[in-house]
């Protein structure tokens, strides 16, 4: 059996009076490529933030390699787990190379500026994500798809075992969506990186992820392969619309049915 990398046990979380996650439990195995899917407000982004230590659950337990997050040194945790948020507002005019080098921060001492090894790692991350060609440009001057690739490069520079991504393809055109997902698939397949990604597009999730977790109203409805999770009756119940399914290149495709 594949070793367990992270586990959430009986997690609940509320924003003020609104309960978002309700007694949720999930186990993440090494080299999983998980797509968190579900309607808006189902708890996808909140779960990603709790797994990454950005938010603290109201109740329940998060463990990384069998150790509770509360007992793991934050610097060591940052070396093992990277989190890529949905938005990347940059107030200061950082260059792309500087953003990627920030991924090495968990490994640097307060007075360190980066070793030759750190620069080699950041260059490799930029080459893998096809961002090295604009390393000297300012982050705020590049396109949305390029920014997302830069943030993935920065996360790669952390050399994490687990990468958490909050809707990395949102607001991007199809070309950049596929480009980014191909990069993530490469990291999962060739670098044995475990990925958990919140996303809306069920068809892209079906094509790229080996495991889907369907959330609704703060709980898990289905967890398994795309074939197990993307079933007509379940999707219609969760999303509240009529759906048709088809198979293309061995992957399940989901089609909303438009009624006149």
NORJOLIN-V860527 format. One record per backbone hydrogen bond with DSSP energy under -0.5 kcal/mol. CO is the residue of the C=O (numbers start at 1). NH is the residue of the N-H. If there is no record, write none. Layout:
CO_NH / CO_NH
This chain:
3_30 / 5_65 / 6_28 / 7_63 / 8_10 / 8_26 / 9_61 / 11_24 / 12_58 / 12_59 / 13_20 / 13_21 / 14_16 / 15_18 / 17_19 / 18_15 / 21_13 / 21_23 / 24_11 / 26_8 / 27_29 / 28_5 / 28_6 / 29_32 / 32_195 / 33_210 / 33_211 / 34_36 / 34_197 / 35_37 / 35_213 / 36_199 / 37_215 / 39_42 / 42_218 / 43_47 / 44_48 / 45_49 / 46_50 / 47_51 / 48_52 / 49_54 / 49_55 / 50_53 / 55_57 / 59_12 / 61_9 / 62_69 / 63_7 / 63_65 / 64_67 / 67_64 / 68_71 / 69_72 / 73_77 / 74_78 / 75_79 / 76_80 / 77_80 / 77_81 / 80_161 / 80_162 / 82_164 / 83_85 / 84_166 / 89_91 / 92_94 / 94_139 / 95_99 / 96_100 / 97_101 / 98_102 / 100_103 / 101_104 / 102_105 / 104_107 / 104_108 / 105_108 / 109_112 / 115_119 / 116_120 / 117_121 / 118_122 / 119_123 / 120_124 / 121_125 / 122_126 / 123_127 / 124_128 / 125_129 / 126_131 / 126_132 / 127_130 / 131_134 / 132_135 / 134_137 / 135_97 / 137_96 / 138_141 / 139_142 / 143_147 / 144_148 / 145_149 / 146_150 / 147_151 / 148_152 / 149_153 / 150_154 / 151_155 / 152_156 / 153_157 / 154_158 / 155_158 / 155_160 / 156_159 / 161_194 / 162_82 / 163_196 / 164_84 / 165_167 / 165_198 / 167_170 / 169_172 / 173_177 / 174_178 / 175_179 / 176_180 / 177_181 / 178_182 / 179_183 / 180_184 / 181_185 / 182_186 / 183_187 / 184_188 / 185_189 / 186_190 / 186_191 / 187_191 / 187_193 / 194_163 / 195_34 / 196_165 / 197_36 / 198_167 / 200_202 / 201_205 / 202_206 / 203_207 / 204_208 / 205_209 / 211_35 / 212_224 / 213_37 / 213_215 / 214_221 / 214_222 / 216_219 / 218_22 / 219_216 / 219_221 / 222_214 / 224_212 / 225_228 / 225_229 / 226_230 / 229_231 / 231_235 / 232_236 / 233_237 / 234_238 / 235_239 / 236_240 / 242_257 / 244_255 / 246_253 / 248_251 / 251_248 / 253_246 / 255_244 / 256_258 / 257_259
